[in-house]
Amino acid sequence: MPIINVIDSEGEEHTVEGQVGLSLMESLRDLDNGVLALCGGMCSCATCHCYIEEPWASTLEERQDDELELLEDLESFRDDQSRLSCQVEFTEDLDGMRLEIAPDE
């Protein structure tokens, strides 16, 4: 099974199994100190904000307007890395990706 290398909100590193065909949020919300995902993946709260490292960040589909609007309102927004994990579908191509859970706001 493909893996995701995650730095949680406390700075600890974890390896979690990626669920192909589902959003990253699905793999991250059960992780201790992972994403909150309060809206359940509806792209309405930004509590699943994460920073996706290169080279994976540049391989993802572009952010949609609603995702970008939520992200740009965050103090912790990073133009080149910020994504809502509910809006990123995990695929086999993302096996081994590294990401960091963004701080709560």
C-alpha positions as CSV (number, residue, x, y, z in Angstrom):
1,M,0.0,0.0,0.0
2,P,1.3,3.5,-0.8
3,I,2.5,5.7,2.1
4,I,2.4,9.3,3.1
5,N,5.2,10.8,5.3
6,V,3.5,13.3,7.7
7,I,4.9,15.8,10.2
8,D,2.0,16.3,12.6
9,S,1.0,19.5,14.3
10,E,3.3,18.7,17.2
11,G,6.3,18.3,14.9
12,E,6.4,14.5,15.1
13,E,7.0,12.4,12.0
14,H,4.6,9.6,11.0
15,T,4.2,7.2,8.1
16,V,0.6,6.5,7.3
17,E,-1.1,4.4,4.6
18,G,-2.5,6.4,1.7
19,Q,-6.0,5.4,0.6
20,V,-5.9,5.5,-3.2
21,G,-9.0,7.1,-4.7
22,L,-9.9,9.0,-1.5
23,S,-8.8,12.5,-0.3
24,L,-5.7,13.0,1.7
25,M,-7.9,14.1,4.5
26,E,-9.3,10.6,4.9
27,S,-5.8,9.3,5.6
28,L,-4.8,12.2,7.9
29,R,-7.8,12.8,10.2
30,D,-7.4,9.6,12.3
31,L,-3.7,10.5,12.9
32,D,-3.0,11.8,16.4
33,N,-2.4,15.5,16.0
34,G,-3.5,15.3,12.4
35,V,-6.1,17.4,10.6
36,L,-9.4,18.2,12.3
37,A,-11.5,18.2,9.1
38,L,-14.5,19.7,10.9
39,C,-16.6,20.1,7.7
40,G,-16.0,16.5,6.7
41,G,-14.4,17.3,3.4
42,M,-16.9,19.9,2.1
43,C,-14.2,22.6,1.5
44,S,-15.8,25.0,3.9
45,C,-13.6,25.2,7.0
46,A,-9.9,25.0,6.2
47,T,-9.2,22.7,9.2
48,C,-7.5,20.2,7.0
49,H,-4.8,22.7,5.8
50,C,-1.5,21.1,5.1
51,Y,1.8,21.9,3.4
52,I,2.7,19.6,0.6
53,E,6.4,19.4,-0.2
54,E,8.1,19.2,-3.6
55,P,8.2,17.4,-5.9
56,W,4.6,16.3,-5.1
57,A,3.1,19.8,-4.7
58,S,3.8,20.7,-8.3
59,T,2.3,17.5,-9.6
60,L,-1.1,18.1,-8.1
61,E,-4.1,19.6,-9.9
62,E,-4.4,23.3,-9.5
63,R,-6.5,24.6,-6.6
64,Q,-10.1,25.5,-7.3
65,D,-11.3,29.0,-6.5
66,D,-13.2,28.0,-3.3
67,E,-10.1,26.2,-1.9
68,L,-7.8,29.1,-2.8
69,E,-10.2,31.6,-1.2
70,L,-10.2,29.7,2.1
71,L,-6.4,29.3,2.1
72,E,-5.6,32.9,1.3
73,D,-7.6,34.0,4.4
74,L,-5.2,32.0,6.7
75,E,-2.1,33.6,8.3
76,S,-0.2,30.4,7.7
77,F,-0.9,30.3,3.9
78,R,2.1,29.4,1.8
79,D,1.4,30.0,-1.9
80,D,3.7,27.2,-3.1
81,Q,2.7,24.5,-0.6
82,S,-0.7,25.1,1.1
83,R,-3.5,22.8,0.2
84,L,-6.7,21.6,1.8
85,S,-6.2,17.9,2.2
86,C,-9.9,17.3,1.5
87,Q,-9.4,18.7,-2.0
88,V,-6.4,16.4,-3.0
89,E,-7.2,12.9,-4.2
90,F,-4.6,10.4,-3.2
91,T,-3.2,8.4,-6.1
92,E,-0.4,5.8,-6.5
93,D,1.7,8.6,-8.0
94,L,1.8,10.3,-4.6
95,D,3.4,7.2,-2.9
96,G,6.1,8.4,-0.5
97,M,4.9,12.1,-0.5
98,R,5.9,14.3,2.4
99,L,3.6,16.8,4.0
100,E,3.2,18.9,7.2
101,I,0.0,19.6,9.0
102,A,-0.4,23.3,9.2
103,P,-1.0,25.1,12.5
104,D,-4.5,25.5,13.8
105,E,-6.0,29.0,13.3
